[in-house]
């Protein structure tokens, strides 16, 4: 059996924007048919490269947004983004941090890259003092739901609709509360 090198996680840079856009498109095309309306999915995929270029302009380091990439042998295989929790759908709990994206090139699924990204992103938020840890996922993205449940997260918002192209797309929110640091 061939040994697979572990993925290395690092902060993404503006030079990574095109590959991040390409991975976004491949990941969304593999996961979201039947979950996201086709017209919205096509729009997301078409706009992904420019969206990534713009993200690096709109979200300077002091914004709290951190984009992470996982690479193996110089090839980027996936990405995750962390940020102070956002109120896009519902107000977050006080002090929350959020994993806002975790996507892999479809060929990297099952290779440990997703776990490496998740673990790094969660550790980043915890080290920055965010608590609880939140993740939104589409209700019908069963692979993502199983992944987050295996990581110890529990659903605290069982159903909420994200309106996409005039179509309600059910989402759920996962939550993990970290124990308070030991005093002294």
N, C-alpha and C positions, 0 to 999 in steps of 0.2 A: 504494500500500500504506500502510495506516494505521500510524503509529509507535506502539508500545506503550511506555508509561512503565515504567522498571525498577521492580522491587519494592523497597520499603524494609524493612529488617529492624530490629526493635527488641525489647527485652525485653517480654514479656507482663506484664499486670497482672491482679489479681483481677477487674477490670471486664471483662476479655476472656473470662472462664470460659464464659459461655453460648455465645458464638460458637465457641469452641474445642471445646466439646462437640458443637455442631451439625456442625462440619467433621469432627470425629472420626467421627461417625455416618455422614455421607455418604461419607467416604473408605473406611471399613471396609466399608460396604454395597457399594461399587463394586469393591473389591479382594479381599475375603476369602471370598466364597461358594465352596465347594468346597475351601478351604484350612483354614478354621476351622469347627468344627461349628456348624450353624445355631443351636442353643440358646445356645451360648456367644456367638456373634456378636450375637444378639438381646439378650443380657444386657449385653454391652459397650456396645452402642448406647444402650440404655435408661439405663445408668448413667453415660454419658459426661459430661453436664453436671454432675452432682453430683460425679463424680470429679475434674473440673477445679476446682470450688470447693474441694474437700477438699485437692487438691494444693497450692494456695496457702497453706493453713493448715498442712499437715503438713511442708512443705518450705521452711523459712525460707531467706533468702539465704545464711546461713552453712553450710547443708547441702551446698553445691556444685552444687545443681540449678539450672539456668537454662532458663527457657522463652522461646523466641523466636517471634515472629510475623512474617510477611511481609505487607505491605499495599501496595495500589496504589489511589491515589485514595480513601484512607480506608477501604477495604474489606479486611478480613483474608482472605487467600486460602490460608493454610497455616501450619503451625507445626513447630517442631523443639524437642527438649529435649536438654540435655547434662548430664552428671553424672560424678563420678568413677566408674570402671567398677564395675559391680555383680556379685555372685556369684549371681545368680538361677538360672543353669543350670550354670555351671562357674566355678571360681575364675579371675579375670582375671589377666593378666600384671601384675607389679608396676609401679605408676606409670601404669596405663592410664586413659584417659578414654573415655567412651562417648556416642555419639549414640543416645539411647534412643527417640526418636520422630522421624519426618519424614513428615508427612502433608499432603496438599493437598486443597482442594476439587476434586472431579473436573473441574470446568470449567477449572481452572488448570493441569492437567497439560499439559506441552509448551510452557508460556509462559515458562519461565526461572525461575519462582518456586522450584521445587524446588532448582535449582542455587544460587540466591541464599541460600536457607536453609542448604543443606548447607555452602556455602563459609563462611558466617558462623559456623555452629556449629563446624566444624572449626577455623577460626581462633581461636575462643574457647577451645577446649580446648588448642590448641597454645600460645597466649599464656599460659594458666594453668600451663603446664609439664607437661601430661599427655603421655605417650608410652609405649606406642603408642596409636593411635586405633582404637576398636572399634565395630562395628555388628552387631547380630543381625538376621536377616531370615528370613522363612519360606522354606524351600527352594523351594517352588513359586510364589513371588511373582517371576516371571521379569522383570517390569518393574523391580522394585526391584534385583534382582540385576544386571541390565544397567546400571542407573544407577550403582551402587556400583563396578562393574568399570570403567566409563568414567571414574570419578573416581580410579582408580588403586588401589583396595583389592583385596586378594586374600583368598580364603577360607582361613582357617587352622584352622577346625573344620568339616569337610565335612558332618557330619550329627550332630544331637543332637535328641532328641525333647522337645517341650514338651507335657506332658499337659494337654489342655483338654477338660473334660467327659468324662474317662475315655478320650479318644481321643488317640493319639500324633500330634502335628503336627510334622513334621520342620522344624528350623531350622538355619541355617548362621551361622557368625560370620565377618565380614569384619574385616580388620586392615590398618592402614597404620602403618608405622614411619617417623617423621620423622627426618631426619639430626640428629645432635647439633649444637648451635650451635658456630660457629667460636670457638676460643679467642682471647683477646686483643683 
